[in-house]
Amino acid sequence: EINMPLSEFTRKLIETRLTEYCDRKIPIDVRDQVKLIYKIVSYKVNLIETRPYHRDPAIWTETPIAQFRLDRVTKKWSLYWMDRNSRWRLYDLIKPSADFDDMLKALDDDKTGIFWG
């Protein structure tokens, strides 16, 4: 089944890595203004920036930053970016990798500004 979820081991690893990543990217003293969160759905992981809505700070808006996809056959991760039409596109400046940390490094090293504009 294509939509089979991540294994428990892989899920825990991704949760650990992304929690560390989000904590590192957003200083604690500005987390009332901006946060990085992630959502795992099946074999895809979305990294999302969230901020208080300017008209109602009680409501937080979400902006997708990146998507990581695990190929269940090759067991390799790929990195995707969202275009202006809200479609995910393969970020082809990094090859698929079995090491999820390679995807986070590519996100940090992004010279195109495609993720962090």
C-alpha positions in Angstrom: 0.0 0.0 0.0 1.5 3.3 -1.1 -0.1 5.3 1.8 1.4 3.1 4.5 2.6 5.2 7.3 6.2 5.5 8.5 7.5 2.7 10.8 7.4 3.5 14.5 11.2 3.7 14.5 11.4 6.1 11.5 8.6 8.2 12.9 10.4 8.6 16.3 13.6 9.5 14.5 11.9 12.1 12.4 10.1 13.6 15.4 13.3 13.8 17.3 15.3 15.4 14.4 12.5 17.9 13.5 11.8 18.9 17.1 15.6 19.7 17.5 15.6 21.5 14.1 12.5 23.6 14.9 14.0 24.5 18.3 17.3 25.5 16.7 15.8 27.6 13.9 13.4 29.7 16.1 14.9 31.4 19.2 12.9 30.8 22.3 12.3 34.6 22.9 10.4 35.0 19.6 8.2 31.9 19.7 5.2 34.0 20.7 5.6 35.6 17.2 6.7 32.7 15.0 7.0 28.9 15.4 8.1 26.0 13.2 6.0 22.9 13.4 5.8 19.7 11.5 3.0 17.3 10.5 3.5 13.7 9.6 0.9 12.3 7.2 1.6 8.8 5.9 5.1 8.9 4.3 5.2 12.7 3.9 6.3 15.2 6.5 5.4 18.9 6.2 7.5 21.6 7.8 5.3 24.6 8.5 5.9 28.1 9.7 3.1 29.4 11.9 2.5 33.0 13.1 -0.3 34.9 14.8 -2.9 36.3 12.3 -2.5 40.1 12.3 -6.2 40.7 12.7 -6.7 38.2 15.5 -3.5 37.1 17.3 -5.4 34.2 18.9 -5.5 32.6 15.5 -2.2 31.2 14.1 -1.8 31.1 10.3 0.3 28.3 8.7 2.7 28.7 5.8 4.2 25.5 4.3 8.0 25.7 4.1 9.1 22.2 2.9 7.9 18.7 2.5 10.0 15.5 3.0 8.9 12.3 1.3 10.1 8.8 2.0 10.2 6.5 -1.0 9.1 3.2 0.4 10.9 1.2 -2.2 14.4 2.9 -2.1 14.0 4.0 1.6 15.3 7.4 0.6 14.0 10.8 1.5 13.4 13.6 -1.1 12.9 17.3 -0.4 10.0 19.3 -2.0 9.2 23.0 -2.1 5.8 24.6 -2.7 5.2 26.7 -5.7 3.0 29.8 -5.9 0.1 27.5 -7.1 0.4 25.5 -3.8 1.9 22.5 -5.6 4.8 20.6 -4.2 7.8 20.4 -6.5 10.9 18.3 -6.2 13.9 20.3 -5.0 16.5 18.7 -7.3 19.6 20.4 -5.9 19.9 17.4 -3.5 19.8 13.8 -4.4 17.4 11.5 -2.5 19.1 10.2 0.6 18.5 7.5 3.2 19.8 10.0 5.8 17.0 12.4 6.8 19.7 14.8 8.2 20.8 15.4 4.6 17.4 16.9 3.9 17.7 19.2 6.9 21.1 20.3 5.8 19.9 21.0 2.3 17.1 23.1 3.8 19.7 25.1 5.8 22.1 25.4 2.9 19.4 26.6 0.4 21.1 29.2 -1.8 18.0 29.7 -4.0 15.9 31.3 -1.2 13.1 28.9 -2.2 12.4 27.7 1.3 13.2 30.7 3.5 12.6 33.4 0.9 
